[in-house]
Amino acid sequence: MEDACGCLMAVSSVGGAGGATSAAVGHQSHPAQRQGERAAEQRMRRPALTAPLPLLLLLLLLGCWRPLHASARVTAKARKPRPQVRNAAPQPWASLDPPPGSPAYTSMVRPRDYYRVYRNLYYQNGRWYAFVEPGSGGAPEIEEGLTSNNAVFKLPIADLKNFTNGLNMHYVRGNTVIQDFPFQAYPLHLGHWLELNVPTWNMVLTDGWEKHTSTGSRRVHQLLLPNSVGGDSQLDWVMTIQQMTLYPAHGTDHPEPRRIDYYRLAEADQMSWIVFENLLVPQDRYTHPWNSVGFRGHEHGDLWRYDGCDRYVNGTFVPAFEHPSIGEVFRSYAHAFTQAVPRADGGAAALDTLTLVTYERGEDTPRVANAVELLAALEAVATRHGLKAREVVMNEEVPFPEQLQTFATSAVIVGRQSPMLANTVFLPPGAMVVELLPFKWEWHLLSMLYYNMTQSIGDIHHFAWRPSDASAARYKPKGGALAEPIRYKDWYPEECHARECLQPQGSADLVVDVAAVVAMLDAKLPRVRAGESVEALKEPWPVAV
């Protein structure tokens, strides 16, 4: 392992009492092994000091000196039986009582492309482990990429009962859903919260997921948020969506699932092992398929800088509702949860409001540079088509009912790409969206995040406009990662996929081609209002050039 001073200490991979053996596949030996080995080292006499005294004093001051031959002596010396570890008091969300059949090896199934179920997954001091039988061939069915920020390390254990007897074990009983927010730099981005909750919703509404758990129950007992630190996941919008998403899994007969966030995990004794009886993992786009600690890892900065984290993106999975009927139920649940926002009878055809949504979070907010001109043009368009125009300024901290009210009462939404457009899934049937995309801003079709979801509902018309010339981007010299982001204006989209280029593109103010947007509205609105299908009016998504 690597200690706080960065010194390397060689550790033997010999197993525990009774001949149990374990080794991390492709990685250093795990903490359970090191616990017993450190205790053995302390009982041994340190070797004679042979280095010069000033050097030894310096190493001792830095805390980096270790006996050089300790691990070899531990390997050669016969081990005494490991005493039973007395368990410390567990966290309120964990239990000292093991589930029936414990201890048990880890298993995993993937019933659908949008979720997996792990049984008996082990957590210790920030890492996840799968205990597997040595003869299982590495348990290839257990996927090592758990979430975007967490990987599973496989440990072959010969004598599981003997091995776990020496560990400080706690148990999270029942069914736990994990939602690991992918981008720590943007914790308030509602769109990324939505793309975690839509697969969760698909899973919760799917018949049969409980058959893959040890409980056989459709109830979700815990919501695990390992990458959330309180404030970001306490937004009213996020809390409401999570409550709504998990409601079918507990209803009125049971309390809401416990919330276990990063702080709750960090409070656990670092020497304790926490066993999750059933861990339900909604699929995201950013789970690394190999052994890695994901976006949280020390290597992530270099990967993001040089290859745009291409290796971290699932190129085949698209977060979307599995079926239009599932999307419709999601939309209706939103109104049921707020109760103060009734659904419009007759859908968008019965509404007469065109809304310009303006995202505002302070001085550095990416804006529409010619917003006054755009609003005036939208007012004229609305008048021509028998509508009325309004501008609504909002951000993530606006309570969920107010955001729902804005979108549920709009026949047409026009807005720059922003977290606010996560609410487009709550538009009434037959509504229309015109999304204004930043210049050259694209990363693995991330610009289609909201489009994919509205299209999977099947009754929302979603169009987009994107500039093709750098004159539409008003770069901010003090924004993004570099002092002069304008240097990236001539880069090809294939080159502009790393942080230094993407952030300046996304944070630049946008000069909208008002005439082009007006022409799109004039061409589409009459047919949308006449009730033509989404498929009949669909247009190709504009590419970054």
C-alpha positions as CSV (number, residue, x, y, z in Angstrom):
1,M,0.0,0.0,0.0
2,E,1.0,3.6,-0.2
3,D,1.0,5.6,3.1
4,A,0.6,9.3,3.7
5,C,4.2,10.0,2.9
6,G,4.1,8.3,-0.4
7,C,6.4,5.5,0.8
8,L,5.7,2.0,-0.5
9,M,5.4,-0.9,1.9
10,A,5.5,-4.4,0.5
11,V,2.8,-6.6,1.9
12,S,2.5,-10.4,1.5
13,S,-0.7,-11.7,0.0
14,V,-0.9,-14.7,2.3
15,G,-4.4,-15.4,3.6
16,G,-5.9,-15.4,7.1
17,A,-6.4,-18.1,9.7
18,G,-7.2,-21.7,8.7
19,G,-5.5,-21.4,5.3
20,A,-7.9,-18.8,3.8
21,T,-6.2,-17.1,0.9
22,S,-7.1,-13.8,-0.8
23,A,-5.6,-11.5,-3.4
24,A,-6.9,-8.4,-5.2
25,V,-7.1,-9.2,-8.9
26,G,-4.7,-6.8,-10.6
27,H,-4.2,-4.7,-7.5
28,Q,-2.4,-4.5,-4.2
29,S,-3.5,-6.8,-1.3
30,H,-6.6,-5.6,0.5
31,P,-7.0,-4.1,4.0
32,A,-8.3,-7.3,5.7
33,Q,-5.0,-9.0,4.9
34,R,-3.0,-6.0,6.1
35,Q,-4.7,-5.9,9.5
36,G,-3.3,-9.3,10.5
37,E,0.0,-8.7,9.0
38,R,0.5,-5.3,10.8
39,A,-0.3,-6.9,14.1
40,A,2.3,-9.6,13.4
41,E,4.9,-7.0,12.5
42,Q,4.4,-5.2,15.8
43,R,5.1,-8.4,17.7
44,M,8.4,-8.8,15.9
45,R,11.7,-7.2,16.8
46,R,12.8,-4.4,14.5
47,P,16.0,-5.2,12.5
48,A,19.2,-3.5,13.4
49,L,19.6,0.0,12.0
50,T,22.2,0.0,9.3
51,A,21.5,3.4,7.6
52,P,23.4,6.6,8.6
53,L,21.9,8.1,11.7
54,P,21.0,11.5,10.1
55,L,19.1,9.7,7.3
56,L,17.2,7.6,9.8
57,L,16.2,10.6,11.8
58,L,14.9,12.3,8.7
59,L,12.9,9.3,7.7
60,L,11.4,9.0,11.2
61,L,10.4,12.7,11.2
62,L,8.6,12.1,7.8
63,G,6.9,9.0,9.2
64,C,8.2,7.0,6.2
65,W,10.5,4.4,7.8
66,R,9.4,0.8,7.8
67,P,11.4,-2.4,8.6
68,L,12.6,-3.6,5.3
69,H,12.3,-7.3,5.9
70,A,9.1,-7.4,8.0
71,S,6.8,-8.7,5.3
72,A,9.2,-11.5,4.4
73,R,9.4,-12.5,8.0
74,V,5.6,-12.5,8.3
75,T,5.4,-14.8,5.3
76,A,7.9,-17.3,6.6
77,K,6.7,-17.3,10.2
78,A,3.9,-19.7,11.2
79,R,0.6,-17.8,12.0
80,K,-1.3,-18.2,15.1
81,P,-5.1,-18.5,14.9
82,R,-6.6,-15.1,14.5
83,P,-8.8,-14.1,17.4
84,Q,-12.5,-13.1,16.9
85,V,-12.7,-9.3,16.4
86,R,-15.3,-7.7,18.7
87,N,-17.6,-5.5,16.5
88,A,-17.8,-1.8,17.3
89,A,-21.2,-0.2,17.5
90,P,-22.7,-0.1,14.0
91,Q,-24.1,2.9,12.1
92,P,-27.9,3.4,12.5
93,W,-28.3,2.2,8.9
94,A,-26.2,-1.0,9.5
95,S,-26.8,-4.0,11.7
96,L,-24.6,-6.5,13.6
97,D,-27.1,-9.3,12.7
98,P,-26.2,-11.0,9.5
99,P,-28.8,-12.0,7.0
100,P,-29.7,-15.7,6.6
101,G,-27.0,-17.6,4.8
102,S,-24.1,-15.4,5.8
103,P,-21.3,-15.3,5.0
104,A,-21.9,-15.6,1.3
105,Y,-19.9,-15.1,-1.8
106,T,-20.7,-12.1,-4.1
107,S,-22.9,-12.6,-7.1
108,M,-24.3,-10.4,-9.8
109,V,-27.0,-10.5,-12.5
110,R,-28.0,-8.0,-15.2
111,P,-31.7,-8.6,-16.0
112,R,-32.0,-5.5,-18.3
113,D,-29.5,-3.1,-19.8
114,Y,-30.5,-0.4,-17.4
115,Y,-29.8,-2.1,-14.1
116,R,-27.9,-4.8,-12.3
117,V,-28.3,-6.5,-8.9
118,Y,-25.3,-7.4,-6.7
119,R,-25.8,-9.7,-3.8
120,N,-23.4,-9.7,-0.8
121,L,-21.2,-6.8,-2.0
122,Y,-18.6,-5.8,0.5
123,Y,-17.6,-2.2,1.3
124,Q,-14.5,-1.2,3.3
125,N,-12.9,2.2,3.7
126,G,-14.0,3.7,0.4
127,R,-13.7,0.6,-1.8
128,W,-16.0,-2.2,-2.9
129,Y,-15.0,-5.8,-2.9
130,A,-16.5,-9.0,-4.4
131,F,-15.6,-12.1,-2.4
132,V,-15.4,-14.9,-5.0
133,E,-14.5,-18.6,-4.9
134,P,-10.9,-19.3,-6.2
135,G,-12.2,-21.8,-8.7
136,S,-14.7,-19.4,-10.3
137,G,-12.4,-18.3,-13.1
138,G,-12.4,-14.7,-11.8
139,A,-16.2,-14.6,-11.6
140,P,-16.5,-12.9,-15.1
141,E,-20.2,-12.4,-14.6
142,I,-19.5,-9.8,-11.8
143,E,-18.9,-6.5,-13.5
144,E,-16.0,-4.6,-12.1
145,G,-17.3,-1.1,-13.1
146,L,-19.8,-0.5,-10.4
147,T,-20.6,3.2,-11.0
148,S,-18.8,6.2,-12.5
149,N,-16.9,6.7,-9.3
150,N,-16.6,3.2,-7.9
151,A,-15.1,-0.1,-9.0
152,V,-15.4,-3.6,-7.6
153,F,-12.2,-5.4,-6.7
154,K,-12.5,-9.2,-6.8
155,L,-10.9,-11.2,-4.0
156,P,-10.6,-15.0,-4.3
157,I,-11.3,-16.4,-0.8
158,A,-10.9,-20.1,-0.2
159,D,-12.5,-20.4,3.3
160,L,-15.0,-17.6,3.5
161,K,-16.3,-18.4,7.0
162,N,-12.9,-18.5,8.5
163,F,-11.8,-15.4,6.7
164,T,-14.8,-13.3,7.7
165,N,-14.5,-14.5,11.4
166,G,-11.6,-12.2,11.8
167,L,-13.3,-9.1,10.3
168,N,-15.4,-6.4,11.9
169,M,-18.6,-7.0,10.0
170,H,-21.7,-4.9,9.7
171,Y,-24.7,-5.6,7.4
172,V,-27.0,-3.3,5.4
173,R,-30.1,-5.5,5.2
174,G,-32.7,-5.6,2.5
175,N,-32.6,-3.8,-0.9
176,T,-30.4,-0.7,-1.5
177,V,-30.5,1.5,-4.6
178,I,-27.2,3.3,-5.4
179,Q,-27.2,6.6,-7.3
180,D,-23.6,7.8,-7.8
181,F,-23.6,11.3,-9.2
182,P,-21.1,11.2,-12.1
183,F,-19.7,14.7,-12.2
184,Q,-18.5,16.2,-8.9
185,A,-17.7,19.5,-10.6
186,Y,-21.3,20.1,-11.5
187,P,-23.3,18.8,-8.4
188,L,-26.3,20.9,-9.1
189,H,-26.8,19.8,-12.7
190,L,-30.4,18.6,-12.8
191,G,-29.9,16.8,-16.1
192,H,-27.3,14.4,-14.6
193,W,-29.6,13.7,-11.7
194,L,-32.4,13.0,-14.1
195,E,-30.3,10.5,-16.1
196,L,-29.7,8.5,-12.9
197,N,-33.3,8.6,-11.9
198,V,-34.9,7.6,-15.2
199,P,-33.1,4.2,-15.3
200,T,-34.0,3.8,-11.6
201,W,-37.7,4.5,-12.5
202,N,-37.5,1.9,-15.3
203,M,-36.1,-0.6,-12.8
204,V,-38.7,0.1,-10.1
205,L,-41.6,-0.3,-12.5
206,T,-40.2,-3.4,-14.1
207,D,-41.9,-6.6,-13.0
208,G,-39.6,-9.2,-11.6
209,W,-36.5,-7.3,-10.3
210,E,-37.2,-8.5,-6.8
211,K,-36.7,-12.1,-8.0
212,H,-33.0,-11.4,-8.3
213,T,-32.7,-10.3,-4.6
214,S,-32.4,-12.4,-1.5
215,T,-35.4,-10.7,0.0
216,G,-37.9,-11.4,-2.8
217,S,-39.5,-8.1,-1.8
218,R,-40.2,-5.1,-4.1
219,R,-39.5,-2.7,-1.3
220,V,-36.4,-0.4,-1.4
221,H,-35.0,0.1,2.1
222,Q,-32.0,2.4,1.5
223,L,-30.9,5.0,-1.1
224,L,-27.1,5.1,-1.2
225,L,-25.5,8.4,-2.5
226,P,-21.8,7.7,-2.1
227,N,-20.7,10.8,-4.1
228,S,-23.1,13.3,-2.6
229,V,-22.2,15.5,0.4
230,G,-25.5,16.8,1.5
231,G,-26.2,20.2,-0.1
232,D,-26.2,19.0,-3.8
233,S,-28.5,16.1,-3.1
234,Q,-30.7,18.2,-0.8
235,L,-32.1,20.4,-3.6
236,D,-35.9,20.3,-3.5
237,W,-35.9,19.3,-7.2
238,V,-33.5,16.4,-6.6
239,M,-35.2,15.2,-3.3
240,T,-38.6,15.3,-5.0
241,I,-37.5,13.3,-8.0
242,Q,-35.8,10.7,-5.9
243,Q,-38.8,10.4,-3.6
244,M,-41.1,10.1,-6.6
245,T,-38.8,7.6,-8.4
246,L,-38.7,5.3,-5.4
247,Y,-42.3,5.7,-4.3
248,P,-43.6,2.6,-6.2
249,A,-41.1,0.6,-4.2
250,H,-42.5,1.5,-0.8
251,G,-45.9,3.3,-1.2
252,T,-47.8,4.4,1.8
253,D,-47.4,1.2,3.6
254,H,-43.7,1.7,4.4
255,P,-41.5,4.6,5.3
256,E,-39.3,6.3,2.7
257,P,-35.9,4.6,2.1
258,R,-33.1,5.7,4.4
259,R,-30.6,8.1,2.7
260,I,-26.9,7.1,3.1
261,D,-24.6,9.8,1.7
262,Y,-20.9,10.3,1.6
263,Y,-20.7,11.6,5.2
264,R,-22.6,8.6,6.5
265,L,-20.2,6.2,4.8
266,A,-17.2,8.3,6.1
267,E,-18.4,8.1,9.7
268,A,-18.1,4.3,9.6
269,D,-15.1,2.7,11.3
270,Q,-12.4,2.4,8.7
271,M,-11.6,-1.1,9.9
272,S,-15.2,-2.2,9.6
273,W,-16.5,-4.2,6.6
274,I,-20.0,-3.3,5.5
275,V,-22.0,-6.0,3.6
276,F,-24.8,-4.8,1.4
277,E,-27.2,-7.7,1.1
278,N,-28.7,-6.5,-2.2
279,L,-27.4,-3.6,-4.1
280,L,-29.5,-2.4,-7.1
281,V,-27.4,-0.4,-9.6
282,P,-29.1,1.7,-12.2
283,Q,-27.0,2.0,-15.3
284,D,-25.3,5.3,-16.2
285,R,-23.3,6.4,-19.3
286,Y,-20.1,6.9,-17.4
287,T,-19.3,3.6,-15.7
288,H,-15.7,2.4,-16.4
289,P,-15.8,-1.2,-17.6
290,W,-12.4,-2.0,-16.1
291,N,-10.8,-1.9,-12.6
292,S,-10.7,1.8,-11.7
293,V,-11.9,4.2,-9.0
294,G,-13.5,6.3,-11.8
295,F,-13.8,10.0,-11.9
296,R,-12.7,10.2,-8.2
297,G,-9.4,8.6,-8.9
298,H,-6.0,10.3,-8.8
299,E,-5.5,9.4,-12.5
300,H,-8.7,10.9,-13.6
301,G,-7.3,14.4,-14.1
302,D,-4.8,13.3,-16.7
303,L,-7.4,11.1,-18.5
304,W,-9.8,14.0,-18.7
305,R,-7.2,16.3,-20.0
306,Y,-5.7,14.2,-22.7
307,D,-8.4,11.9,-24.0
308,G,-11.6,13.4,-22.9
309,C,-12.3,10.4,-20.6
310,D,-13.3,8.5,-23.7
311,R,-12.6,5.2,-22.0
312,Y,-15.0,6.1,-19.2
313,V,-18.1,6.4,-21.4
314,N,-20.5,3.7,-22.3
315,G,-21.1,4.3,-26.0
316,T,-24.1,2.1,-26.3
317,F,-26.3,2.9,-23.3
318,V,-28.8,5.8,-23.7
319,P,-30.6,7.1,-20.6
320,A,-34.3,7.1,-21.6
321,F,-37.7,5.7,-20.6
322,E,-38.0,2.1,-21.6
323,H,-41.4,2.6,-23.0
324,P,-43.6,5.7,-23.6
325,S,-46.1,4.5,-21.1
326,I,-43.4,4.4,-18.4
327,G,-42.6,8.0,-19.3
328,E,-46.2,9.0,-19.1
329,V,-46.5,7.5,-15.6
330,F,-43.4,9.4,-14.5
331,R,-45.0,12.7,-15.8
332,S,-48.3,12.0,-14.0
333,Y,-46.5,11.1,-10.8
334,A,-44.8,14.5,-10.8
335,H,-48.3,16.2,-10.6
336,A,-49.5,13.7,-8.0
337,F,-46.5,14.6,-5.8
338,T,-46.9,18.3,-6.0
339,Q,-50.7,18.2,-5.9
340,A,-50.7,22.0,-6.4
341,V,-50.0,21.7,-10.2
342,P,-53.0,20.1,-12.0
343,R,-52.5,18.6,-15.4
344,A,-53.9,20.5,-18.3
345,D,-56.9,18.8,-19.9
346,G,-56.3,18.3,-23.6
347,G,-52.4,18.6,-23.4
348,A,-50.5,21.4,-25.1
349,A,-53.2,22.0,-27.6
350,A,-55.3,23.6,-24.8
351,L,-52.4,25.9,-23.7
352,D,-51.5,29.2,-25.2
353,T,-48.1,30.1,-23.7
354,L,-44.7,30.3,-25.3
355,T,-42.0,30.4,-22.6
356,L,-38.4,31.6,-22.9
357,V,-36.5,29.9,-20.1
358,T,-33.5,31.9,-18.9
359,Y,-31.0,30.2,-16.6
360,E,-29.4,32.6,-14.1
361,R,-27.0,31.7,-11.3
362,G,-24.8,34.8,-11.1
363,E,-22.1,36.7,-12.9
364,D,-20.5,33.7,-14.6
365,T,-23.8,32.2,-15.9
366,P,-23.6,31.3,-19.6
367,R,-26.2,33.6,-21.2
368,V,-27.9,34.4,-24.5
369,A,-26.0,37.5,-25.4
370,N,-28.9,38.9,-27.5
371,A,-31.7,37.8,-25.2
372,V,-33.6,41.1,-25.5
373,E,-33.8,40.7,-29.3
374,L,-34.7,37.1,-29.0
375,L,-37.6,37.8,-26.6
376,A,-39.0,40.5,-28.8
377,A,-39.0,38.1,-31.8
378,L,-40.6,35.4,-29.7
379,E,-43.4,37.8,-28.7
380,A,-44.0,38.4,-32.4
381,V,-44.1,34.7,-33.2
382,A,-46.5,34.0,-30.4
383,T,-48.9,36.7,-31.6
384,R,-48.8,35.3,-35.2
385,H,-49.8,31.8,-33.9
386,G,-52.4,32.8,-31.3
387,L,-50.1,32.4,-28.3
388,K,-48.7,34.7,-25.6
389,A,-45.0,34.9,-24.8
390,R,-43.3,35.2,-21.4
391,E,-39.7,34.9,-20.0
392,V,-39.1,32.9,-16.9
393,V,-35.8,33.3,-15.0
394,M,-34.9,30.3,-12.8
395,N,-32.1,28.1,-11.5
396,E,-31.8,24.8,-9.7
397,E,-32.7,26.2,-6.3
398,V,-36.3,27.1,-7.4
399,P,-38.6,24.6,-5.6
400,F,-39.8,21.7,-7.8
401,P,-43.5,22.7,-7.8
402,E,-42.6,26.1,-9.4
403,Q,-40.4,24.5,-12.0
404,L,-43.1,22.0,-12.8
405,Q,-45.7,24.8,-13.0
406,T,-43.6,26.6,-15.6
407,F,-43.2,23.7,-17.9
408,A,-46.6,22.0,-17.4
409,T,-48.3,25.2,-18.4
410,S,-46.2,25.9,-21.5
411,A,-47.2,24.8,-25.1
412,V,-43.7,25.9,-26.3
413,I,-40.4,26.1,-24.5
414,V,-37.4,28.0,-26.0
415,G,-34.2,28.0,-24.0
416,R,-30.4,27.7,-24.0
417,Q,-29.1,24.3,-23.0
418,S,-29.0,24.3,-19.2
419,P,-30.0,22.2,-16.2
420,M,-33.5,23.8,-16.4
421,L,-34.3,21.8,-19.5
422,A,-34.4,18.6,-17.4
423,N,-38.0,19.7,-16.8
424,T,-38.9,19.1,-20.5
425,V,-39.9,15.6,-19.6
426,F,-42.9,17.2,-17.7
427,L,-44.2,19.1,-20.7
428,P,-47.8,18.2,-21.6
429,P,-48.4,15.9,-24.6
430,G,-48.0,17.8,-27.9
431,A,-45.7,20.4,-26.5
432,M,-42.7,21.8,-28.5
433,V,-39.1,22.4,-27.4
434,V,-36.5,24.5,-29.2
435,E,-33.1,23.9,-27.5
436,L,-30.3,26.5,-28.2
437,L,-27.0,24.7,-28.2
438,P,-23.5,26.3,-27.6
439,F,-20.9,26.5,-30.3
440,K,-18.8,23.3,-30.7
441,W,-20.1,22.1,-27.3
442,E,-20.3,18.3,-27.6
443,W,-19.0,15.3,-25.8
444,H,-20.2,11.8,-26.7
445,L,-23.6,13.2,-27.8
446,L,-24.1,14.8,-24.4
447,S,-26.1,17.6,-26.1
448,M,-28.8,15.0,-26.8
449,L,-29.4,14.2,-23.1
450,Y,-32.8,15.9,-22.9
451,Y,-33.7,15.0,-26.4
452,N,-33.3,11.3,-25.8
453,M,-35.6,11.5,-22.8
454,T,-38.4,13.5,-24.4
455,Q,-38.3,11.3,-27.5
456,S,-38.7,8.2,-25.4
457,I,-42.0,9.6,-24.0
458,G,-43.1,9.9,-27.6
459,D,-45.4,12.9,-27.6
460,I,-43.1,15.9,-27.2
461,H,-41.6,17.7,-30.2
462,H,-38.0,18.5,-29.6
463,F,-35.9,20.6,-32.0
464,A,-32.5,22.3,-31.6
465,W,-30.5,25.1,-33.1
466,R,-26.7,25.2,-33.0
467,P,-24.4,27.9,-34.4
468,S,-21.8,26.9,-37.1
469,D,-19.6,30.0,-36.8
470,A,-17.4,31.2,-33.9
471,S,-18.9,34.6,-34.1
472,A,-21.9,33.2,-32.2
473,A,-19.6,32.5,-29.1
474,R,-18.7,35.3,-26.8
475,Y,-15.8,33.8,-24.9
476,K,-15.1,34.9,-21.3
477,P,-11.3,35.5,-20.7
478,K,-11.6,34.7,-17.0
479,G,-14.0,31.7,-17.5
480,G,-13.2,28.0,-18.1
481,A,-9.9,26.4,-17.5
482,L,-7.7,28.8,-19.4
483,A,-7.1,32.5,-19.5
484,E,-7.6,32.7,-23.2
485,P,-10.3,30.2,-24.2
486,I,-10.8,31.9,-27.5
487,R,-7.9,30.0,-28.8
488,Y,-10.2,27.0,-29.2
489,K,-12.7,28.6,-31.5
490,D,-11.1,27.1,-34.6
491,W,-10.7,23.6,-33.2
492,Y,-12.6,20.7,-34.9
493,P,-15.2,19.0,-32.7
494,E,-13.1,15.8,-32.8
495,E,-10.3,17.8,-31.1
496,C,-12.5,19.7,-28.7
497,H,-13.4,16.8,-26.3
498,A,-11.2,17.6,-23.3
499,R,-11.7,19.9,-20.4
500,E,-9.6,22.8,-21.6
501,C,-11.7,23.1,-24.8
502,L,-15.2,22.0,-23.6
503,Q,-15.4,24.3,-20.6
504,P,-14.8,27.5,-22.5
505,Q,-17.3,26.4,-25.2
506,G,-19.9,25.7,-22.6
507,S,-19.4,28.8,-20.6
508,A,-19.3,31.3,-23.5
509,D,-22.3,33.6,-24.0
510,L,-24.3,32.6,-27.0
511,V,-25.4,34.9,-29.9
512,V,-28.5,33.3,-31.3
513,D,-29.4,33.6,-34.9
514,V,-32.8,35.0,-34.2
515,A,-34.0,34.8,-37.8
516,A,-33.2,31.1,-37.9
517,V,-35.0,30.3,-34.7
518,V,-38.1,32.3,-35.9
519,A,-38.1,30.5,-39.2
520,M,-38.0,27.1,-37.3
521,L,-40.9,28.2,-35.1
522,D,-43.0,29.5,-38.0
523,A,-42.5,26.3,-40.0
524,K,-43.2,23.9,-37.2
525,L,-45.7,25.5,-34.9
526,P,-48.8,25.3,-37.2
527,R,-48.2,21.6,-37.7
528,V,-47.4,21.0,-34.0
529,R,-50.6,22.8,-33.0
530,A,-52.6,20.8,-35.6
531,G,-51.6,17.6,-33.8
532,E,-49.1,16.0,-36.2
533,S,-47.0,13.3,-34.8
534,V,-43.6,13.6,-33.3
535,E,-42.2,11.2,-35.9
536,A,-43.7,13.1,-38.8
537,L,-42.0,16.4,-37.8
538,K,-38.7,15.0,-36.5
539,E,-35.5,16.8,-37.7
540,P,-31.9,15.6,-37.6
541,W,-30.1,16.7,-34.5
542,P,-27.6,19.5,-35.4
543,V,-24.0,18.4,-35.2
544,A,-21.1,20.5,-33.8
545,V,-18.9,21.8,-36.7
